[in-house]
Amino acid sequence: MVEVSMKISNMPRPKISWWLISFTALLFSVVVVNDLIADFQEGGRPWGQGDWLINNMPGLVRRGFIGQGLIWISDSFALDLLLVTIALQIFMSLIMIWFIWGCFQMVINRPERATVLFLPPFYPMMMVSDFNGMLFKDIIAISSLAVLTWSSFAPNRWGGIVLGCFLIVVAFFAHEALVLFLPVALYLLSKALKGASFYVISVGLTACAGAAFIFAATHSTGDAVAICDTLLTRGLDQHMCAGPIGHLNGSLAEAMAAVYEEKILTGLWLHYFFGYAVSVAVVAVLWNRSAKEMLIISVLTLMPFLPLFVVATDFGRWFSFAFMSLIFVTLVRGDAALKHPTFSYGVAACTVMVSLLITYDGTGGVYVSGLANRAASLLGL
């Protein structure tokens, strides 16, 4: 790892690469913050903030710890609960975006390589191109992966390791699906740490993941009405209870039936799979990776998330989980300075054009809209 880090630190860094990555990070940050401010002005969204506000006030329930903490802060300091929630979302979104920016800045040495930031399944890209927003608790887990990846290259890695491990443990208990990020988190940790320290921390993270999964399984249902009442008494509107809070007690059989009807019968899963497969191929070209290597990494990073495709309809999110894992794994493998084939510039240009026209939605498939339409709406055009 030291050898790889030294090799990366000695790479030439064209200014255009720095400006492109920085501009992208700034663009994503502005759009996300703008969306969240709009959410606050509209009284919040059930799927935007609702999942964050599931809480343990009426009794322990899966996904309740984040909401419990937000309520504690709101009550203790007499702050608006929705404002506290959105402030946390802004904070976590910026951590995710800017640590990804940091990883790319340390590794990407050619401007065309940086255009993978615009690929449709790239999670921040999904966030800014989707009109419905994607401010799920996923950003906590992806932030942790970004921090751990950054720690593989940073001179003072322990600060990043501690932060990354803390965030992944929070993610485990925030949402049961995020437990499935454990394998890639351990792989990234292995690139930043060696020896006894790695094994001790790995055992600790695995134990936390196991505890979080058992807790979610044994506290899978709660009193949705009582949870909603805790929000209503703190000034939130009834509509906030119509999203994840209202679906908290849905049965597994109903969820699986919805997946079959909405994604399998309609063929929407093919939209997602095609977008994912093409994006992996684009990464292989732009980062000059062999087809065999990228196929192996794409399969291995997709496998932990396969159970989600059976029980929940958010196929865009699940493929994006795998794609972000692939990106971070590929970054820490080094060898980013290899010469590019000449057609990589054309692939990069097509990548940017597609991002302007195509949205890889969390639940609605792949459809024509894209970043250009999103930007036009923000400008009032």
N, C-alpha and C positions, 0 to 999 in steps of 0.2 A: 504493500500500500504506500509506503514511503517513496518507493521508486516511481510509482504511478503519479503521486502527488508532485514530485520534483519535475517529472516530465511535463505535466500539465502546467506547472508554474512557469516553465521556461518557454511555453508556446508564445509565438507572436500574437498580438491581439489587435487586429485591424479596428480602427475607430468606428467603421461602419457597423461592425458586429455589435460593439458596445452601444451605439446609438439605437440600433434596431431592437435589441433586447430591452433596453431602458424605455424606449418609446412604448413597446408592447406592455411592459409592466405598468407604466403610468396610465396607459389607455384602459387596461383591465381594471385598475384601481379606481379610476374616475367613474367608470360605468357602474361598478359594484356599489360604490359609495352613493352615487346618484340614485340607484335603485332602492337602496335601503332608506335613504332620506324620504323618497316617495312613499315607501311602505309606512314609515312613521306618520307621514302627513295623512295617509288614508286609513289610519287606525290599525295597521298591521294586516298581514295576510295569513289565512289559516294554514297554508302549506309553506309559507315563508318563515313565519315565526312560531306557528302552533306547535310543531314538534319540539322546539327548544323549550316550550313552556309546560310540557307535561311535567308534573311535579309529584312529590311524595306527601303532600299535606294530608290527604285523606288516608294514606297508607302507602307502604312501599310498592312500587310498580316499575317495570322495565322502562328505561329512558327517562326516569324521573329525577335523576341527580342534578343534571344541568338546570332544569327548571327550578328545583328546590334552591339551588345556589343563587339563581337570579332573583327569586322571591326574597331570600334572606337579605341580599344587597339592597333591593328595593325598599323593604320594610325597615331595615336598620338605618338607612340614610335618607329616608323619605323621598325616594326618587321614583319617577314614573317607571313602571315595570316594563312597558314596551320600549321606552328609551334605553333602559339598561340592557334589554335583550338585543336591540339593534346595535348598540355600542359594542357588545361582545361580538356580534356577527361581523361588524366592520373590522374590529381588531383581528379576529381570526382570519378573515379574508385577506387582509393586508399581510399578515404573517405568511400565509400560504403563497401569495403572489410574489412577495419580495424575497422569500427564501428560494423559490423556484428561479427567480431572476438571478440570485446569487450563485446557484448551482450552474446555470447556463453561462454566466459570466466567467466562471472559473474553468469551464470545459470547452465551450463553443468558441472556435477561433476563425470561423468563416461565416459571413452573413447568410448564405443560403442554408446553412445548418440551422440557424435560428428560426427559420420559418416553420419548423415542426410545432412551434408555439401556436400556430394558427390552424393546426389540424382539427377537424370537427370533434373527435372524441377527447381532445385535450381538455381536462376538467375546467380550468379557468375560461377557455374558449366557449365551452358549453354555457357557463355562467353568464357571459356577456352577450352571447348571441341569442339566447332564449328569452323571449318576451315575458315568460312566466317566472324567470329567475330560477336559481338553483342553490339557494342558501341553506342547504341541508347540513346536518352535523358531519357529513362527509369531509367538510373542509378541515375539521380537526385532525382526522386521520391522515389526509393528504399533506397537511402542514407538517405533521410529524415525520412523514417520509421525506419531505423536502429538507427538513432540518437535519435528519440523519444522513442524507446524501451530502448536504453541505459539510457536515462534520467529517466526511471522508477526505475532504480536501483542505479544510481549514487548519491553520497552524495550531490554534488552541482548540482542540476538538472536544474537550470535556464539557465545556459549556453547552455546545450543541447537542452532545449525547444526552446530557441530563434533561435539556429542554425537549428533545425529540422523544425520549422515553416517557417523560411526564405526559406529553400530549397524546401519545398512543394509548397510555393507560386511561386517560380521560376519555378518549374515543371509545375504548372497549366498553366502558360503563355508560357512555352517552347513547349508544345505539348498538343493538346486538349484531347487526350486519357488519359492523366495523371490526369485530373480532377476527374476521377473515383476512384482515391486513397483517396478521401476526407473521406469516411466513416471509413476506417481503420485508417487513421491518427487521426481522432477525437477519436476513441476508445483508441488508444495508448496514446493520450494526456490525456484522462480521468484517465489513470492509473498513470500518473505522476503529475497531478494537481487535486485539488478539489476546490469546492466552486466557488466564483465569478470569480476568475482568469480563471478557465476553461471555464466558459460560455462566458466571454468577448472574449477570444482568439478564441473560437469555432465560435462565430458569425463573427469575423473578417476573419477567414479562409473560412467559408462558403460564405461570401460576395466576397472574392477574387476568389473562385472557380466559382461562378456564373458570375462574371465579365469576367473571362478568357473564359468561355464557350460562353458567348454572343459575346465577341470579335471574337472568332474563327468562330462562325456562321455567323457573319456579315462581316467578312473579309476573307472568305474561299478561295478566288482565288486571284491571283496576276499575274504580268507580268513576266513569267518565263524567257523570253529572257533577259529582263532588269536585273533581279536578277542574272542571269548567267554572264552578262557583268560586273557586279560589282566584280565578282570573277576573271574573265579573266584579267581585268585591274590591278589586284593585283597579277598576276603571276601564278594563278592556271590554270590547263589544262581543255580543253573542256569536257573531260570525266566526270568531277565532276558534270556536269549539267544533267547527264543521269539518276540519281537516284530520290530521293524525289523532287528535284527541277523540274525535267521534269514531274513528276506526280502530281505536286501541283494543277493543274486545272482539275484533273480527276473527272468525275461525280459520284454521289452516286450510280446511277443505274449500272454503269460499275463496280464499286467496289463490289457491291452485286452479280453481275453476276459472277465475278471472284471467289468470295468465294464459290458460288454454284458449279462452274465447277472444281475448283482446290482442294477444301477440302471436299465438301459433296459428289459429284459424285464419286470421287476417293477413298473415305473411309479414307482419311488421318486423319479426325477428330477423328476416332476411335483410331488411334495410340496415339494421344495426350491424349485423355480421359483415355485410359488404363494406360498410363504412369503416369498421374496425380493421378488417383485413387489408383494405387499400391503405389505410393510415399506417399500419405496420410496415407494409411494403415501401411507403414513402420514407419512413424513418430509415429503413435499410439502405435506400439509395442515398439520401441526404447525409447520413452518418457513415456511409461506406461500409456497411456491415454485410456479411455473407447471408444469403437467403436461408441457409441451414441454421445459422446462429439465431437469426431473428425468429424463425419458425419455432425453435426450441424455447426461446425466452417467452414468446407470445403464448405458447401452450402452457408453460409452467406458471406464468403470471395470471392466466385466465382460470386455471384449475381451482384455486381456492375459492373463487366466487361463483362457481357453477351451481351450488345449492340455491343461490339467490334467484336464479332464472326459473326455478320451479315454484317459488312461493311468493314472488312479488313482480309487479308489472313494469318496474322502473328499469327496463333493459338498457336504456341509454346510460344510466348511472353505473350499472354493473359492468358494462363494457368499458366505461371510462375508468372504473376502478382498476381493471386489468391493464388498460392502456397507460395510465399514470404509473403503475407498478413497473411496466416494461420500460418506460422512459427513465425512471430513476435507476433501475438495474443496469440499463445500457450505459448511462452516464458514469456509474462507478466502475465500469469495466475498462475505462481508459481507451487508448488508441484513437483519440478523436482528431489527431493531426494528419491522418492518412490522406493521400491525394484523392480528389473527387473525379468521377467520370464527367465528361464535358456536359452531358445532358442533365446533370443535377441542377443547373440553373433553370432549365425549362420546368423541371419537376417543382422547384421552389416557387416559380412564378405561378404555376397551376395551383399549388397549395394555397397561396394567398388569394387567388381568384375564387377558388371554391369556398374559402372561408367567408368571402364577401356575399356569397349567394346561397349557401347551404347551411341549415341549422341541424345539428345532431341533438334532438330533443331528449329529455330524460324519459318521457313516457309516450310521446306522440309520433315517434319515428323520425325519419330524415325527410325534411321538406324544404322547399325554396323559401328563403327569408334571408338568413345570414347576417353578418356583421354590418354590411352596408345599410340594410333596411333598419337595423337596430340603431345605428349611428344617426340616420336620417330622422328617426322618431325622437331621439334625444335632442336633436337640434330643432325640433318642431317643424320639420319639412314634410 
